[in-house]
Amino acid sequence: MGKGPNAKKGAKIFKTKCSQCHTVEEGGPHKQGPNLYGFFGRQSGQADGYSYSSANKKSGVMWGEDTLFEYLENPKKYMKVC
């Protein structure tokens, strides 16, 4: 049986891969990717002040664990399917 989420591993992955493009603190700046504060429960393409692709804006995805993991596997394919 597989293990559940591991916060320590997740933090390490975020620091080495995601933080290059994203910030997570409230009011943090956008980088190459949008600030992710308040990400879960937000509709795709809706962070104020960030320029999203039209596919992302039109997708209507509501971000949660299920949608995020599917998206991270292949972002371009995921947005085309939505």
ZADREN-780783 format. One record per residue: x, y, z of N, C-alpha, C, O in turn; residue in one letter; chain; residue number from 1. Coordinates in steps of 0.1 Angstrom, whole numbers. Example, Ala and Ser with C-alpha at 12.3 -4.5 7.8 and 13.67 -1.06 7.14 Angstrom:
ZADREN-780783
      nX      nY      nZ     caX     caY     caZ      cX      cY      cZ      oX      oY      oZ   keba   palo   torpa
     132     -57      78     123     -45      78     132     -33      78     142     -33      85      A      A       1
     128     -22      71     137     -11      71     129       0      79     134      11      80      S      A       2
end
This chain:
ZADREN-780783
      nX      nY      nZ     caX     caY     caZ      cX      cY      cZ      oX      oY      oZ   keba   palo   torpa
       8     -12       0       0       0       0       9      12       0      18      13       8      M      A       1
       6      22      -8      14      34     -10      12      44       2       2      44       9      G      A       2
      22      52       4      21      62      15      14      74      10      12      76      -2      K      A       3
       9      82      19       2      94      16      11     105      13      23     103      12      G      A       4
       6     117      12      15     129       9      26     131      20      24     127      32      P      A       5
      37     136      16      48     138      25      52     153      24      57     158      14      N      A       6
      48     161      34      50     175      34      65     179      33      68     189      26      A      A       7
      74     172      39      88     175      38      93     173      24     100     182      19      K      A       8
      89     162      17      93     160       3      87     170      -6      93     175     -15      K      A       9
      74     173      -3      67     183     -11      74     197     -10      76     204     -21      G      A      10
      78     201       2      85     214       4      98     214      -4     102     224     -10      A      A      11
     105     203      -4     118     202     -11     116     203     -26     123     210     -33      K      A      12
     106     196     -31     103     197     -45      99     211     -49     104     216     -59      I      A      13
      91     217     -41      86     231     -44      98     240     -45     100     248     -54      F      A      14
     107     239     -35     119     248     -34     128     246     -46     133     256     -51      K      A      15
     130     234     -50     140     231     -61     134     233     -75     141     236     -85      T      A      16
     121     231     -77     114     232     -90     105     243     -91     106     251    -101      K      A      17
      95     245     -82      84     254     -84      88     269     -81      83     278     -87      C      A      18
      96     270     -70      98     284     -65     106     292     -75     107     304     -74      S      A      19
     112     286     -86     119     294     -96     109     302    -103     112     313    -108      Q      A      20
      96     298    -104      86     305    -112      74     310    -104      67     319    -108      C      A      21
      73     306     -91      61     309     -83      65     314     -69      75     309     -64      H      A      22
      57     323     -64      58     327     -49      45     322     -43      36     319     -50      T      A      23
      45     320     -30      34     315     -23      28     324     -12      18     322      -6      V      A      24
      36     334      -8      32     343       3      21     352      -1      20     357     -13      E      A      25
      12     356       8       1     365       5       7     378       0      16     384       7      E      A      26
       2     383     -11       7     395     -17      20     394     -24      26     404     -28      G      A      27
      25     382     -25      38     380     -31      38     383     -46      27     383     -52      G      A      28
      49     386     -52      49     390     -66      47     378     -75      49     366     -72      P      A      29
      42     381     -87      42     371     -98      56     370    -103      63     380    -104      H      A      30
      60     358    -108      73     356    -115      69     352    -129      60     357    -135      K      A      31
      76     342    -134      72     336    -147      59     330    -146      51     330    -156      Q      A      32
      55     325    -134      42     319    -131      35     328    -121      42     336    -114      G      A      33
      22     326    -119      15     335    -109      18     331     -95      23     320     -92      P      A      34
      16     341     -86      17     338     -71       6     328     -68      -5     329     -73      N      A      35
       9     318     -60       0     307     -57      -7     308     -44     -14     299     -40      L      A      36
      -6     320     -37     -14     321     -24     -29     320     -27     -34     327     -36      Y      A      37
     -36     312     -20     -50     311     -22     -54     303     -34     -65     304     -39      G      A      38
     -44     295     -39     -46     287     -51     -57     277     -51     -66     277     -60      F      A      39
     -58     269     -41     -69     259     -40     -82     265     -39     -84     274     -30      F      A      40
     -91     261     -47    -105     267     -47    -106     279     -56    -117     285     -57      G      A      41
     -95     283     -63     -96     294     -72     -98     289     -86     -92     278     -89      R      A      42
    -105     296     -95    -106     292    -109     -94     296    -116     -87     306    -113      Q      A      43
     -90     287    -126     -78     290    -134     -79     303    -141     -90     308    -145      S      A      44
     -67     309    -143     -66     322    -150     -72     334    -143     -76     344    -149      G      A      45
     -73     334    -129     -79     344    -122     -71     352    -112     -76     361    -106      Q      A      46
     -58     350    -111     -50     358    -102     -48     372    -108     -43     373    -119      A      A      47
     -52     382    -100     -51     395    -105     -36     399    -108     -27     396    -101      D      A      48
     -35     406    -119     -22     411    -123     -13     401    -131      -1     405    -133      G      A      49
     -17     389    -133      -9     380    -141     -15     378    -155     -27     377    -156      Y      A      50
      -7     377    -165     -11     375    -178     -12     360    -182      -1     354    -185      S      A      51
     -23     354    -182     -25     340    -185     -27     337    -199     -31     346    -207      Y      A      52
     -25     325    -204     -28     321    -217     -43     321    -219     -50     319    -209      S      A      53
     -48     322    -231     -62     322    -233     -68     308    -229     -79     307    -224      S      A      54
     -60     298    -232     -65     284    -228     -67     283    -213     -77     277    -209      A      A      55
     -58     289    -206     -59     288    -191     -71     296    -186     -79     292    -178      N      A      56
     -73     308    -192     -84     317    -188     -97     310    -192    -107     312    -184      K      A      57
     -98     304    -203    -111     298    -208    -114     284    -202    -125     279    -204      K      A      58
    -104     278    -196    -106     264    -192    -117     261    -181    -123     251    -181      S      A      59
    -118     271    -172    -128     270    -162    -125     260    -151    -133     256    -143      G      A      60
    -112     256    -150    -107     246    -140    -108     253    -126    -104     264    -124      V      A      61
    -114     245    -117    -114     249    -103    -103     241     -96    -103     229     -95      M      A      62
     -92     248     -91     -80     242     -86     -83     235     -73     -88     241     -63      W      A      63
     -79     222     -72     -79     214     -61     -68     203     -62     -61     203     -72      G      A      64
     -67     194     -53     -57     184     -54     -58     176     -66     -48     173     -73      E      A      65
     -70     172     -70     -72     163     -81     -68     170     -94     -61     164    -103      D      A      66
     -73     183     -96     -70     190    -108     -55     194    -109     -49     193    -120      T      A      67
     -49     197     -98     -35     202     -98     -26     190    -102     -17     192    -111      L      A      68
     -28     178     -97     -19     167    -100     -20     163    -115     -10     160    -121      F      A      69
     -32     163    -119     -35     160    -134     -28     171    -142     -22     167    -153      E      A      70
     -29     183    -139     -23     194    -146      -8     193    -146      -2     195    -157      Y      A      71
      -2     190    -135      13     190    -134      19     178    -142      30     179    -146      L      A      72
      11     168    -145      16     157    -153      19     162    -168      28     158    -174      E      A      73
      10     171    -173      12     176    -187       3     189    -188      -8     188    -193      N      A      74
       8     200    -184       0     213    -184      -6     216    -197     -18     220    -198      P      A      75
       2     216    -208      -4     220    -221     -15     210    -225     -26     215    -230      K      A      76
     -13     198    -224     -24     188    -227     -36     190    -218     -47     189    -223      K      A      77
     -34     192    -206     -45     194    -196     -54     206    -200     -66     205    -200      Y      A      78
     -48     217    -203     -56     229    -207     -63     227    -220     -73     233    -222      M      A      79
     -57     219    -229     -64     217    -242     -77     208    -240     -86     210    -247      K      A      80
     -76     199    -231     -87     190    -228     -99     197    -222    -110     193    -224      V      A      81
     -96     206    -213    -106     213    -205    -116     221    -213    -125     227    -208      C      A      82
end
